[in-house]
Amino acid sequence: MWSGNSSGGASSWQGGGAAGAGSPGPAGPLSRAPPFSPGTYERLALLLGGVGLLGAGGNLLVLILYSKARRLRTPTHLLLVNISLSDLLVSLLGVTFAFVSCLRNGWVWDAAGCAWDGFSSNLFGSPVLSALRFEDPFNICRMADSLPTEFDVVILGTGLPESILAAACSRSGQRVLHLDSRSYYGGNWASFSFSGLLSWLQEYQQNSNTEEESTAAWQDLIQDTEEAITLRRKDDTIKHTEVFCYTGQDMDDGIEETDDLQKNPSSAMSTALTQLLNSTCLPEETRTLNVTSYEMPAKDTPKCDRNILLEVTGVEDTMAKEKYCGDNTGLHTVSDREKDEKKPIIENNMDQPQRKRITYSQIVKEGRRFNIDLVSKLLYSQGLLIDLLIKSNVSRYAEFKNVTRILAFQEGRVEQVPCSRADVFNSKELTMVEKRVLMKFLTFCLDYERHPDEYQAFMQCSFSEYLKTKKLTPNLQHFVLHSIAMTESSCTTIDGLKATKNFLQCLGRFGNTPFLFPLYGQGEIPQGFCRMCAVLGGIYCLRHKVQCFVVDKESGRCKAIIDHLGQRINAKYFIVEDSYLSEETCSNVQYKHISRAVLITDQSVLKADSDQQISVLVVPPAAPGTCAVRVTELCSSTMTCMKDTYLVHLTCSSSKTAREDLESVVKKLFTPYAETEIDKEELTKPRVLWALYFNMRDSSAISRSSYDGLPSNVYVCSGPDCGLGSGHAVKQAETLFQEIFPSEEFWPPPPNPEDLVFDADDKQPEAPGTNTIIPDRLESS
């Protein structure tokens, strides 16, 4: 038998006798039969050719990008370049031998070619194996999350004032790094879907059970001439959370929902809360965080070419109560037997209005249609925030809807308040004399500064006492105090007149009421400013915790921060949300709190021809010493709730827990879902399907001097206040910007696109009041 190797080496004859004896030897070298069919070789050749082309092209593109862009020259990218270069050489020098052999239906190279094929694959593949062997994969992940180390401004927290400041600093040409330890934008200004809100509650449950982390890892990074100011690791701005579910649950309904809450997927639910959610048939969901380092806000919102785009448009079987209170979680149910004992016999059910039955499973299924705000705010149409949105062009990132009516609660009834001149004279609730007196007073309020003699004697009196001297009936006094000025009875006369004038000046700009509401919730506003900052070059990173400020002992100024990865990031100025400061820094601070309630109801508090109404109602205090409660009711056209439901926000200053402060008002306006079976008269009220109560910290009145040991270049932003508008956040952002950059204009008008300079050799004169920050960034990129 003749055998020959495919490498072209020595051949030998194997047979029964010596070579050349008894039978002739072969005329030439013979090869083994091919192990595959010709069709298989063709397919292998196609596969290897495609792999080689993609590998060579892709890795060559990586090397070109790395050589062209300086910002990619980081340790992480250097490791990737090493791998790409090795893979490119394997694709060119290793795959080629096998590809040609497949085209020839067998190995066509000699022994040297065979040796080179194996040697090159090991040589060029070893850097990849070495990198993965000696480099801890977790270190690679940490390197991927590493940030540049030099910035002009570092901002902690993505609330509204921090987001405005970030965009303003980026607009003025500063290098901005915007970090947030949370997994979502907005902080306490955020909006959530229904299941996202439940996840938010879980996060606070976990934070309350999490112990303080060790600080030994980063203390070694502090030099002898420096000291560290530690930051808080647990957010305690939300307290006394309580959730109640009044509607029934269809056990046969499958509940599936994919939530888009940006949440750390590695965090674990607390056992008690998980059992509670499972007992009420909540879905088990897996949520992923889609935002990584250097990524701008990714949520798509409708855009408009105008300054502001407005859309103006005119259980019966079981009852479960979910309750979260601090660290204690419990489930309370009412059995069918207990309900049957309390249930009276109602014979004439045909006369009662038929309402659509909404179950908890329906709410969960439609959970993505909810956008629930943590803080309830409206935008004055002539307010500071609207002006800033127009001036900064951030208005293109959001849409707004006009609030359709102002309501009043008096003598147990809800009625509509006339706002415009036409509404006043068309109102059936006012007599002709009342209409004339009201119009005369409102005309005076629009120009009260020119008539100081009318109110000088009442400067020390309350606004309610001043209204009594203006010949206003009790009915009109109630309207002006609680529905137009929207102030407390104890506010001063001058404050009441200012509030009334502000209300009247905002009328008519976008509708009959002075208020606007952003579609998809208040969380769209801070996200819009974050998006603008990212467009102008700011860097964003969520789920990025900061452990401490690094302060120079000699100068007393903050030099850097150290994040949870141990990276030191230097900057000139630091802006921090109040909730990040440690207990030692805030030891002398006395905080106020806001009581909040969020309700899902099945109908409006005041029925109208159209069910798409956005209403504002102020319920006066029931007793002296208590606060008025502001109620905002949103319909499904605001993109904040599902069809056939309403989302109701209640807000007041805290004196007790949120439930104790607000439950009495909830009982006046609404009735729990199951109780409608008990009291026939209660069918006239809207039914509460689901309710959430919580207290939120109000740090708006805290001065800088109240914080201990704060470096001079560290500036503090407060959280949401209890007011209806967002003017305080805008004022605070502008004040801090002027303190940091006194020579810079706060949000200068955007440059004319025709005046942008892209070529330094062909410069054109700049328009007055503009700067070249945008063309500079375009040139550098």
Secondary structure, 3 states (H helix, E strand, C coil): CEEECCCCCCEEECCCCCCCCCCCCCCCCCCCCCCCCHHHHHHHHHHHHHHHHHHHHHHHHHHHHHHHCHHHCCHHHHHHHHHHHHHHHHHHHCHHHHHHHHHCCCCCCCHHHHHHHHHHHHHHHHHHHHHHHHCCHHHHHHHHCCCCCECCEEEECCCHHHHHHHHHHHHCCCCEEEEECCCCCCHHHCEECHHHHHHHHHHHHHHHHCCCCCCHHHHCCCCCCEEEEEECCCCCCEEEEEEEECCCCCCCCCCCCCCCCCCCCCCCCCHHHHHHHHHCCCCCCCCCCCCCCCCCCCCCCCCCCCCCCECCCCCCCCEEEEEEECCEEEEEEECHHHHHHHCCCCCCCCCCCCCCCCCHHHHHHCHHHCCEECCCCCEECCCHHHHHHHHHCHHHHCCEEECCEEEEEECCEEEEECCCHHHHHHCCCCCHHHHHHHHHHHHHHHCHHHCHHHCHHHCCCEHHHHHHCCCCCHHHHHHHHHHHCCCCCCCEHHHHHHHHHHHHHCCCCCCCCCEEEECCCCCHHHHHHHHHHHHCCCEEEECCCEEEEEEECCCCCEEEEEECCCCEEECCEEEEEHHHECCCCCCCCCCEEEEEEEEEECCCCCCCCCCCCCEEEEECCCCCCCCCEEEEEECHHHCCCCCCCEEEEEEEECCCCHHHHHHHHHHHHCEECHHHHCCHHHHHCCEEEEEEEEEEEECCCCCHHHCCCCCCCEEEECCCCCCCCCHHHHHHHHHHHHHHCCCCCCCCCCCCHHHCCCCCCCCCCCCCCCCCHHHHHHHHC
